[in-house]
């Protein structure tokens, strides 16, 4: 009988080691990047995306807008070259954390949750790559809007123009913002 408690504590120690090993690169301060993520969420929640832009007001549509705006913020942080790479990491971590929490809240707390969150992170990564190409002129801006916001199905011309112009405006505002703007909301 005495072996059971030792085995249980040994098992907990192994799990603790494994968790620390797997997640050692995560930001130690869980609040780091939260203010920046709040700005991304604030942008994604603006009604014009769903009304004038005709992005479906569904879980998938809202995710598309959130991942698209988050991708533009990440690209801006990466290209600053002013030591904001940790801010990009913190923003991505907050994104992953939010996806995990949201899925648990809607009742998708099952063994496949980790796989689902990794798939969502991959979707964010795909958008970052597409938008990098669009910003550098390697990808067509409008095609990137269609792929990123509408999952490849073009909406009406007016809605597409609205979303395209809105994303270009967002990118211009991010590009024009000083690095100090992002440092303030990351700390």
C-alpha positions as CSV (number, residue, x, y, z in Angstrom):
1,X,0.0,0.0,0.0
2,X,2.8,2.4,0.7
3,X,3.9,2.2,-3.0
4,X,0.7,3.8,-4.3
5,X,1.3,7.3,-2.8
6,X,4.9,7.2,-4.1
7,X,3.8,6.2,-7.6
8,X,1.2,9.0,-7.6
9,X,3.7,11.6,-6.5
10,X,6.2,10.2,-9.0
11,X,3.6,10.4,-11.8
12,X,2.8,14.1,-10.8
13,X,6.5,14.9,-10.8
14,X,6.9,13.4,-14.3
15,X,3.8,15.4,-15.5
16,X,5.1,18.6,-14.0
17,X,8.5,18.1,-15.6
18,X,6.9,17.4,-19.0
19,X,4.6,20.4,-18.8
20,X,7.6,22.7,-17.9
21,X,9.6,21.1,-20.7
22,X,6.9,21.6,-23.3
23,X,5.9,25.1,-22.3
24,X,9.3,26.5,-21.1
25,X,9.3,29.1,-23.9
26,X,6.0,30.7,-23.0
27,X,5.9,34.1,-21.6
28,X,6.4,34.0,-17.8
29,X,4.0,36.9,-17.3
30,X,0.6,35.7,-18.4
31,X,-0.7,39.2,-18.7
32,X,2.1,40.3,-21.1
33,X,0.6,41.2,-24.4
34,X,-2.9,41.3,-23.1
35,X,-3.4,45.0,-23.8
36,X,-2.2,44.5,-27.3
37,X,-4.5,41.5,-27.8
38,X,-7.3,43.6,-26.5
39,X,-6.6,46.2,-29.2
40,X,-6.7,43.4,-31.8
41,X,-10.0,42.1,-30.5
42,X,-11.4,45.7,-30.4
43,X,-10.6,46.1,-34.1
44,X,-12.1,42.7,-34.9
45,X,-15.3,43.5,-33.1
46,X,-16.1,46.6,-35.1
47,X,-19.5,46.2,-36.6
48,X,-18.5,47.4,-40.1
49,X,-16.7,44.1,-40.8
50,X,-20.1,42.2,-40.5
51,X,-22.4,44.9,-41.8
52,X,-20.7,46.7,-44.7
53,X,-18.1,44.1,-45.2
54,X,-20.6,41.2,-45.1
55,X,-18.3,38.9,-43.2
56,X,-20.7,36.2,-41.8
57,X,-21.5,37.1,-38.1
58,X,-20.8,33.5,-37.0
59,X,-18.1,31.9,-35.0
60,X,-16.1,31.2,-38.2
61,X,-16.6,34.7,-39.5
62,X,-15.6,36.3,-36.3
63,X,-12.5,34.1,-36.2
64,X,-11.6,35.1,-39.7
65,X,-11.7,38.8,-38.8
66,X,-9.8,38.2,-35.5
67,X,-7.1,36.1,-37.2
68,X,-6.8,38.6,-40.1
69,X,-6.4,41.6,-37.8
70,X,-4.0,39.7,-35.5
71,X,-1.9,38.7,-38.6
72,X,-1.5,42.4,-39.6
73,X,-0.5,43.3,-36.0
74,X,2.0,40.5,-35.9
75,X,3.6,41.5,-39.3
76,X,3.8,45.1,-38.0
77,X,5.6,44.0,-34.9
78,X,8.0,41.8,-36.8
79,X,9.0,44.3,-39.3
80,X,9.7,47.1,-36.9
81,X,13.2,45.7,-36.2
82,X,13.1,47.6,-32.9
83,X,13.1,44.7,-30.5
84,X,9.4,44.0,-30.7
85,X,9.7,40.3,-31.5
86,X,8.8,39.4,-27.9
87,X,5.7,41.5,-28.4
88,X,4.8,39.3,-31.4
89,X,5.3,36.2,-29.3
90,X,3.2,37.5,-26.5
91,X,0.4,38.5,-28.9
92,X,0.5,35.0,-30.4
93,X,0.4,33.4,-27.0
94,X,-2.6,35.5,-26.0
95,X,-4.3,34.4,-29.2
96,X,-3.7,30.7,-28.4
97,X,-4.9,31.3,-24.9
98,X,-8.1,33.0,-26.1
99,X,-8.8,30.2,-28.6
100,X,-8.4,27.6,-25.8
101,X,-10.7,29.5,-23.4
102,X,-13.4,30.2,-26.1
103,X,-13.5,26.6,-27.1
104,X,-13.9,25.4,-23.6
105,X,-16.7,27.9,-23.0
106,X,-18.7,26.7,-25.9
107,X,-18.3,23.1,-24.6
108,X,-15.6,21.8,-26.8
109,X,-13.5,20.6,-23.8
110,X,-12.6,17.2,-25.1
111,X,-9.3,15.3,-25.9
112,X,-9.3,16.9,-29.4
113,X,-9.2,20.5,-28.1
114,X,-5.4,20.7,-28.3
115,X,-5.4,19.6,-31.9
116,X,-8.2,22.1,-32.7
117,X,-6.3,25.0,-31.2
118,X,-3.2,24.0,-33.1
119,X,-5.3,24.0,-36.3
120,X,-6.5,27.5,-35.5
121,X,-2.9,28.6,-34.8
122,X,-2.0,27.2,-38.2
123,X,-4.8,29.2,-39.7
124,X,-3.3,32.4,-38.1
125,X,0.1,31.4,-39.4
126,X,-1.3,30.9,-42.9
127,X,-2.8,34.4,-42.8
128,X,0.4,35.9,-41.6
129,X,2.2,34.4,-44.6
130,X,-0.5,35.5,-47.0
131,X,-0.5,39.1,-45.7
132,X,3.3,39.3,-45.7
133,X,3.1,38.5,-49.4
134,X,0.3,41.0,-50.0
135,X,2.1,43.8,-48.2
136,X,5.3,43.1,-50.2
137,X,3.4,43.0,-53.4
138,X,4.0,39.3,-54.0
139,X,0.3,38.4,-53.5
140,X,-2.7,40.2,-54.9
141,X,-4.3,42.3,-52.0
142,X,-7.9,41.6,-53.1
143,X,-7.3,37.9,-53.4
144,X,-5.7,37.9,-49.9
145,X,-8.7,39.7,-48.5
146,X,-11.0,37.0,-50.1
147,X,-8.9,34.2,-48.8
148,X,-8.4,35.7,-45.3
149,X,-11.9,37.0,-44.5
150,X,-14.2,35.1,-46.8
151,X,-12.5,31.7,-46.9
152,X,-12.0,31.9,-50.7
153,X,-15.6,32.9,-51.6
154,X,-15.8,36.4,-52.8
155,X,-18.7,38.5,-51.5
156,X,-20.5,41.3,-53.3
157,X,-18.3,43.9,-54.9
158,X,-19.3,46.6,-52.4
159,X,-18.6,44.4,-49.4
160,X,-15.2,43.3,-50.9
161,X,-14.2,46.9,-51.6
162,X,-15.2,47.9,-48.1
163,X,-13.2,45.1,-46.4
164,X,-10.2,45.6,-48.7
165,X,-10.2,49.4,-48.0
166,X,-10.6,48.8,-44.3
167,X,-7.7,46.4,-44.1
168,X,-5.6,48.7,-46.1
169,X,-6.5,51.5,-43.7
170,X,-5.7,49.3,-40.7
171,X,-2.3,48.4,-42.2
172,X,-1.5,52.1,-42.9
173,X,-2.4,53.0,-39.4
174,X,-0.2,50.2,-38.0
175,X,2.6,51.1,-40.3
176,X,2.5,54.8,-39.3
177,X,2.4,54.0,-35.6
178,X,5.6,54.5,-33.7
179,X,7.2,51.5,-32.0
180,X,6.6,53.2,-28.7
181,X,2.9,52.8,-29.3
182,X,3.3,49.0,-29.2
183,X,5.8,48.9,-26.4
184,X,3.3,50.8,-24.1
185,X,0.5,48.2,-24.7
186,X,2.8,45.1,-24.4
187,X,4.4,45.9,-21.1
